[in-house]
Amino acid sequence: MAGKDDNVVAALSYLLAPLTSVVIYLMYKEKGKKLVLFHAMQSMIFGVMVVILMIPVCILTFLLSLTGIGCIISLIILVVIGVVGLAVMLFLMYKAYSGEKFKIPIIGDMAEKHTG
């Protein structure tokens, strides 16, 4: 069972994912804290996927900036992805702080596979 400090660290791994998750994962790998490692890995994978998703949307926004409606639509998509990503991360922070091992479909299984 994880202590309260471990729960805080697990929650913080989502804060600036994937950056904080990499640091926390490397710091806790030797300590064998399974809950912290799981949340750090899940955060890392989720954060990278959000960044990968944002790149083409940002490029599309740039390319469509010459047209009024195209720019507005792509900016709306960019904002929606950002808000949904933030909401998911806040939810995952809450679950990690509560000491729960909440798995995002597919990503959670990948994280669990890599952390044992």
N, C-alpha and C positions, 0 to 999 in steps of 0.2 A: 504494500500500500504506500502510496506517495504521500510525502509530507506537504504542508501548506506552502513551504518555500519552493518545492518542486512544481506545485500547481501554478505558482506565480511565474516561474521561469517558463513553464509550458505555455502559459497564456501570452507571455511577452514574445515568444517565438513568432507569433502572428502579427506583431505590431508593425514592423517594417519589412514584411516578407518580400522577397526571399533573403534579404541581407541578414536580419537578426536570426533567422532560422539556421543559416549556415554557421554563424558564430556559436549559437547555443548548441547545435548538434556537435560541433567539434569540441566544445568545452565539456560536454556531458557524455561523449562516446565512451571514454574510459571509466566513467563512474557507473555505467550500467543502469542508469535510471530509465526504465523502459517507457514510462508515460511521457517523460520529457523528450526522449528520443523520438517517440512516435509522433508527437505533436510538432516537433521541430522538422521532421522529415515531411509530414503532411503539409506543413506550412511552406516548406521549401518548394515542393512540387506544385502546390496551388499557386504560390506567388509567381513561379516561373510561367505557369500556364496563363495566368492573367496578363503578365508582361507580353507573352507571345501573342495573345489575343489583341492586346492594345496596339501593337506595332502596325498591323495592316490597317486598323481603323485610323490611326494617326496619319499614316501615309495617304489613305483615302481622303481624310479631312483636308490635308494639304493640297492634294490634286484637285479636289472639288471646290477649293476656296475661290476659284475664279467664277463659279456660278453661285447665285444666291441660295436657291433651294437645296442644291447638293451639299453645300457647306452646312446648312442648318440641319439637314437629316443626319449627316455624318457626325456632327457635334452632339446631336441628341443620342445617337448610338454610343458615342464615346462616354457621355455622361451616364447613361444607363449602365454600361459595363462597369464604370467606376463606382457607382452607387451600389450596384448589386455585389461587386467584389468587396467593398467596404462592409456592407451588411453581413455578408458571409463571414468575413474575418472577425467582426465583432461577436457574432454568434459563436464562432469557434474559440475565440478568446474566453468567452463565458464558460463554455463547456470544459475547456482545459483548466480554467481556474477552479471549476467545481470538481475537478478530479475525474471527469468522465473521458472515456476514450471514444469520442464521437468520430465515426469514419465517414468521410465524403465518399460517395460511390466512386469506384474505380481508383481514385487518388488514395483513399484510405487503405485500400487493399495493397496498393503499391508501397505505401509508407510502412505498413505492417510487415510486408515481405522483406523490406530493407532493414528493419530494426529488430526483427525476430519476434 
